Amino acid sequence: MPRLIDPGVAPAITLDELVDALDSSTVDPRDEDAFAALGPLLAQLGRNPTFLADLAIAELKARCANQARANSYGPQVFLLRPPAGRFVLRANFWPAQQDAVVRASGEAPFFYGFPHDHNFPFLTYGYLGPGYWSDYYERAPDDPARAPRFVGRARLEPGQLMLYRMCRDVHAQLPPDAFSVSLNILGQHPASPWIDQYRFDIARGTIAAGLTTAPSEGLVALAAHLGGGNGLDLIDHLACRHPHPRMRATAMAALASARLGFSQAAPARSAIG
């Protein structure tokens, strides 16, 4: 179960004030207690009833130019502050089943019923509406193959502040009873792309898929197939020496594919002369 945090009673602040506070902090997001201590700041922003509407109106007038330029999440997420080192700030929209967007596109685009964990910690605050529901599970950080343990079903209540613990809390989000919005502070670290995130098959108690890919992994096949001898030497080095098993496996698969392609492309020798 995500960790419940006392949101405090401090007065509302602006988004710029929250950004300044985060920039001036020395918190390492990997320190759970230190990161949790930032939660009341998010709650203070959550007590500002107009900041998000003001941002949305400005963005609509600009034809969503800022979101189109910086937001890689999709239409469910309004990016409040792009990735800038240790933190990302965002607002998440949670439509209800009866809302037109869900009737038109179904629940899948909003990741409802999608059991997963996270390879980063994040704080969340119930900003608007009754809050989305979740089936909560807990897994062992050092043994993801062990079936997650069901903890219970609950929703993110209005004004509630929670910390989702990295590689421990698993949830399958479910539609709220009415349209809702949550606010997030995501903790980032350079190692995050190399920490595995998973989707789980709860019925079978197994990992259904890995969800993490580092940007460099997508370049491995390109270097192996088009980089010639220099590319193959580099990928061979990664297959043998890279510290992360996922990259080693990616590199080995790229080598095998490239070498198979080269052998199939080699001209057959004539039996005469």
C-alpha positions in Angstrom: 0.0 0.0 0.0 1.4 3.4 -0.8 2.6 5.4 2.2 0.0 7.9 3.5 1.6 11.2 4.4 0.1 14.0 6.6 -0.5 16.8 4.1 -0.3 19.5 6.8 -2.3 22.7 7.0 0.1 25.3 5.5 -1.5 27.8 3.1 -1.7 27.5 -0.7 1.3 28.3 -2.8 1.8 28.9 -6.6 3.4 26.5 -9.0 6.5 28.8 -9.3 6.9 28.7 -5.5 6.8 24.9 -5.5 9.4 24.8 -8.3 11.6 27.2 -6.4 11.3 25.1 -3.3 12.2 21.9 -5.1 15.2 23.5 -6.9 16.6 24.8 -3.6 16.2 21.4 -1.8 19.0 18.9 -1.5 16.8 15.9 -1.4 17.9 12.7 -3.1 14.7 11.1 -4.5 16.1 7.7 -3.6 15.9 8.6 0.1 12.3 7.6 0.9 11.9 9.7 4.1 13.6 12.8 2.6 11.4 12.5 -0.5 8.3 12.0 1.6 9.1 15.2 3.4 8.4 17.1 0.2 4.8 15.9 0.2 3.3 18.8 2.2 4.7 21.2 -0.5 2.7 19.3 -3.1 -0.4 19.6 -0.8 0.2 23.4 -0.6 0.0 23.6 -4.4 -3.1 21.3 -4.2 -4.8 23.9 -2.0 -4.5 26.4 -4.9 -7.9 26.0 -6.5 -7.2 28.1 -9.7 -3.6 27.4 -10.8 -4.4 24.4 -13.0 -7.4 26.0 -14.7 -5.3 29.1 -15.4 -2.6 26.9 -17.0 -5.1 25.0 -19.0 -6.7 28.1 -20.3 -3.4 29.6 -21.3 -2.4 26.4 -23.0 -5.6 26.2 -25.0 -5.1 29.8 -26.2 -1.6 28.8 -27.4 -3.0 25.7 -29.1 -1.3 23.4 -26.6 2.1 24.5 -27.9 4.0 23.9 -24.6 2.5 20.5 -24.0 3.1 19.5 -27.6 6.8 20.5 -27.3 7.6 19.0 -23.9 5.0 16.4 -22.9 5.9 12.8 -23.9 3.2 11.2 -21.7 0.0 11.6 -23.7 -3.3 13.4 -23.3 -4.0 12.0 -19.8 -1.1 14.0 -18.4 -0.7 17.8 -18.2 3.0 18.5 -17.7 3.5 21.2 -15.1 7.3 21.1 -15.2 9.4 19.1 -17.8 12.1 16.8 -16.5 14.8 19.0 -15.0 17.2 16.7 -13.1 15.6 15.3 -9.9 11.9 16.1 -10.3 9.0 16.1 -12.7 5.7 17.8 -11.9 2.5 16.8 -13.6 -1.3 16.7 -13.3 -3.1 13.5 -14.3 -6.7 13.4 -15.5 -8.9 10.4 -14.6 -12.2 10.3 -16.5 -15.1 8.2 -15.2 -16.6 5.4 -17.1 -19.6 7.5 -18.1 -17.5 10.3 -19.5 -17.6 10.7 -23.3 -13.8 10.2 -23.8 -14.0 6.7 -22.1 -17.1 5.7 -24.0 -15.4 6.7 -27.2 -12.0 5.2 -26.7 -12.4 2.6 -23.9 -10.4 2.3 -20.7 -7.0 1.1 -22.1 -5.7 4.6 -23.1 -6.0 5.6 -19.4 -4.2 2.5 -18.2 -7.2 1.3 -16.1 -6.9 -2.3 -15.0 -3.1 -2.3 -15.8 -1.2 -3.8 -12.8 2.2 -2.2 -12.7 4.9 -0.9 -10.4 7.3 2.0 -10.9 11.0 2.4 -11.2 10.9 5.8 -9.5 9.1 7.1 -6.4 6.4 9.6 -6.7 4.1 11.7 -4.5 0.4 12.1 -5.4 -2.3 14.4 -4.2 -6.0 14.2 -4.7 -6.7 17.6 -6.3 -10.2 17.5 -7.9 -13.1 15.1 -7.8 -13.6 12.0 -5.7 -10.4 10.3 -6.8 -9.5 7.2 -8.9 -9.7 3.8 -7.4 -6.9 1.3 -7.2 -6.4 -2.3 -6.4 -3.2 -2.2 -4.4 -0.5 -4.9 -4.2 3.0 -5.1 -2.7 6.0 -6.8 -4.1 9.4 -7.7 -2.8 11.9 -5.1 -4.3 14.7 -7.7 -4.6 12.4 -10.5 -6.1 10.0 -9.2 -8.7 9.2 -12.8 -9.8 7.5 -13.4 -6.5 3.7 -12.9 -6.9 2.6 -9.5 -5.6 0.6 -9.6 -2.4 -2.9 -8.1 -2.5 -3.3 -5.3 0.0 -6.8 -3.9 -0.7 -8.9 -1.5 -2.8 -9.0 2.2 -2.1 -9.2 5.5 -3.8 -7.1 8.6 -3.7 -9.4 10.8 -1.6 -9.7 14.5 -2.1 -6.9 16.2 -0.2 -5.1 12.9 0.4 -1.3 12.7 0.0 0.5 9.5 -0.8 3.9 8.2 -1.6 4.3 5.4 -4.1 7.4 3.5 -3.2 9.8 2.6 -6.0 9.9 -1.1 -6.9 7.5 -2.0 -4.1 4.0 -0.6 -4.6 2.0 -2.2 -7.4 -1.4 -0.9 -8.4 -4.1 -1.5 -11.0 -5.9 1.9 -11.4 -9.7 1.9 -11.9 -12.0 4.7 -13.1 -13.2 7.2 -10.5 -16.9 7.7 -9.8 -16.6 11.1 -11.4 -13.9 13.0 -13.3 -10.9 13.5 -11.1 -7.4 15.1 -11.2 -4.3 14.2 -9.2 -1.0 16.1 -8.8 2.4 14.4 -8.8 6.0 15.0 -8.0 8.1 12.3 -9.7 11.5 11.6 -8.4 14.2 11.1 -11.0 17.8 9.8 -11.0 20.2 9.0 -13.8 20.0 5.3 -12.8 16.2 5.2 -13.3 16.2 3.9 -16.9 18.2 0.9 -15.7 15.8 0.0 -12.9 13.3 -2.4 -14.2 9.6 -1.6 -14.2 7.0 -4.4 -14.7 3.5 -5.1 -15.7 2.1 -8.0 -13.7 -0.4 -10.8 -14.5 -2.2 -10.8 -11.2 -4.3 -13.9 -12.0 -1.2 -16.0 -12.6 1.0 -14.2 -10.1 3.7 -13.6 -12.7 5.5 -10.8 -14.5 3.6 -10.1 -17.8 6.1 -7.7 -19.4 9.0 -5.4 -18.7 8.2 -1.8 -19.3 11.6 -0.1 -19.1 13.8 0.7 -22.1 16.9 3.0 -21.9 17.3 5.3 -24.9 20.7 3.6 -25.7 19.0 0.2 -26.1 17.2 1.4 -29.2 20.5 2.3 -30.9 22.1 -1.1 -30.4 20.4 -2.8 -33.4 21.2 0.2 -35.6 24.9 0.1 -34.7 25.0 -3.7 -35.2 23.3 -3.8 -38.6 24.7 -0.6 -40.1 27.9 0.2 -38.3 30.2 -2.3 -40.0 33.1 -3.7 -38.1 33.3 -0.8 -35.7 29.7 -1.2 -34.8 30.0 -4.9 -34.3 33.1 -4.4 -32.1 31.2 -1.9 -29.9 28.1 -4.1 -29.6 30.3 -7.1 -28.8 31.9 -5.0 -26.0 28.5 -4.1 -24.6 27.3 -7.7 -24.8 30.3 -8.8 -22.7 31.0 -5.8 -20.4 27.9 -3.7 -19.9 27.0 -3.7 -16.1 23.2 -4.2 -16.7 21.9 -7.6 -17.8 19.1 -6.0 -19.9 21.7 -4.2 -22.1 23.9 -7.3 -22.3 20.9 -9.3 -23.5 19.9 -6.6 -26.0 23.4 -6.5 -27.4 23.7 -10.2 -27.7 20.4 -10.4 -29.6 21.5 -7.6 -31.9 24.8 -9.4 -32.6 23.0 -12.6 -33.4 20.5 -10.8 -35.7 23.2 -8.8 -37.5 25.4 -11.9 -38.1 22.5 -13.9 -39.3 21.7 -11.1 -41.7 25.2 -10.9 -43.0 25.4 -14.7 -43.6 22.2 -14.7 -45.5 23.3 -11.7 -47.6 26.7 -13.3 -48.5 26.7 -14.5 -52.2 26.8 -18.2 -52.7 30.1 -19.6 -54.1 30.0 -21.2 -57.5 30.8 -24.9 -57.6 32.8 -24.3 -60.8 36.2 -22.7 -60.6 
